Amino acid sequence: MSQSLGRALQILANLGEGERSLDQLATELGVHKTTVLRLLRTMEAERFVRRDAAHRYRLGSRLFALADVAREQHVVREVAAPHLRELNQKTGQTVHLAAWDNGEVVYIDKLDSVRSVRMYSQVGVPAALHCTAVGKVLLAAQPERQREALLASIDYHAYTPHTITDPDTLRDELDEVRARGWAQDRAEHESFMNCIGAPVKDHDGRIVGAVSLSVPDVLLNYDQVLELLPDLLATAAAISADYN
């Protein structure tokens, strides 16, 4: 861990115990005030800390937002776990659970296929928004204004010859995702893999996660993967019911 990062984390830990002045933080960290002030200015700009009129520092709103996301992801993962295992055992295929995290879709759980073929995805790593089933499910669920901003900012990297590489095509597909209630990835992210994804919802109908099935085409072609859609939708519905 870098020295600056370590000090920044220590500042957050100290502020978690209560407000502090610059002098107090410098004393607690055992460094000069200019070093602490430089860190605080960066953290304040990113809303990790805030300074009041008396020049005392407190934890900032960015941390509370991240805490809410972390709490929600933990709950979704915990509730989904038995259902993901059941789907994995029933189909024998790779199962993912993903959630929205500050403008990205992040894998929060993964159960590998019982076969020897493995996917490159990893828990904690973002999923491509434009060419994964979970990415499309969660991108389609965003409010229109935020969705349009994301469509304009995505790096439409062509992972395979089938990858969507422009916002208009992706926008049309997201309309289909919202209409039918599930998404597809037809060898768009990995050339040998087909994937289907479905949303997990809370009691208000808000989409809080996405679950997917991924199958290499050496085992099942796309039409055969679609035959697993009822199992996937039933799993997503069961997770949603337990989440509520």
Secondary structure as the mmCIF struct_conf table of DSSP 4:
data_model
#
loop_
_struct_conf.conf_type_id
_struct_conf.id
_struct_conf.beg_label_comp_id
_struct_conf.beg_label_asym_id
_struct_conf.beg_label_seq_id
_struct_conf.end_label_comp_id
_struct_conf.end_label_asym_id
_struct_conf.end_label_seq_id
HELX_RH_AL_P HELX_RH_AL_P1 GLN A 3 LEU A 15
TURN_TY1_P TURN_TY1_P1 GLY A 16 GLU A 17
BEND BEND1 GLY A 18 GLY A 18
STRN STRN1 ARG A 20 SER A 21
HELX_RH_AL_P HELX_RH_AL_P2 LEU A 22 LEU A 29
TURN_TY1_P TURN_TY1_P2 GLY A 30 GLY A 30
BEND BEND2 VAL A 31 VAL A 31
HELX_RH_AL_P HELX_RH_AL_P3 LYS A 33 ALA A 45
TURN_TY1_P TURN_TY1_P3 GLU A 46 ARG A 47
BEND BEND3 PHE A 48 PHE A 48
STRN STRN2 VAL A 49 ARG A 51
TURN_TY1_P TURN_TY1_P4 ALA A 53 ALA A 54
BEND BEND4 HIS A 55 HIS A 55
STRN STRN3 ARG A 56 LEU A 59
HELX_RH_AL_P HELX_RH_AL_P4 SER A 61 THR A 91
BEND BEND5 GLN A 93 GLN A 93
STRN STRN4 THR A 94 ASP A 101
TURN_TY1_P TURN_TY1_P5 ASN A 102 GLY A 103
STRN STRN5 GLU A 104 LEU A 111
BEND BEND6 VAL A 114 SER A 116
BEND BEND7 TYR A 120 TYR A 120
TURN_TY1_P TURN_TY1_P6 VAL A 123 GLY A 124
BEND BEND8 VAL A 125 VAL A 125
STRN STRN6 PRO A 126 ALA A 127
HELX_LH_PP_P HELX_LH_PP_P1 ALA A 128 ALA A 128
TURN_TY1_P TURN_TY1_P7 LEU A 129 CYS A 131
BEND BEND9 THR A 132 THR A 132
HELX_RH_AL_P HELX_RH_AL_P5 ALA A 133 ALA A 140
TURN_TY1_P TURN_TY1_P8 ALA A 141 ALA A 141
BEND BEND10 GLN A 142 GLN A 142
HELX_RH_AL_P HELX_RH_AL_P6 GLU A 144 SER A 153
BEND BEND11 TYR A 159 THR A 160
TURN_TY1_P TURN_TY1_P9 PRO A 161 HIS A 162
BEND BEND12 ASP A 166 ASP A 166
HELX_RH_AL_P HELX_RH_AL_P7 PRO A 167 ARG A 180
TURN_TY1_P TURN_TY1_P10 GLY A 181 GLY A 181
STRN STRN7 ALA A 183 ARG A 186
BEND BEND13 ALA A 187 GLU A 190
TURN_TY1_P TURN_TY1_P11 SER A 191 PHE A 192
STRN STRN8 MET A 193 LYS A 201
TURN_TY1_P TURN_TY1_P12 HIS A 203 ASP A 204
BEND BEND14 GLY A 205 GLY A 205
STRN STRN9 ILE A 207 PRO A 216
TURN_TY1_P TURN_TY1_P13 ASP A 217 LEU A 219
HELX_RH_AL_P HELX_RH_AL_P8 TYR A 222 LEU A 226
TURN_TY1_P TURN_TY1_P14 GLU A 227 LEU A 228
HELX_RH_AL_P HELX_RH_AL_P9 LEU A 229 TYR A 243
#
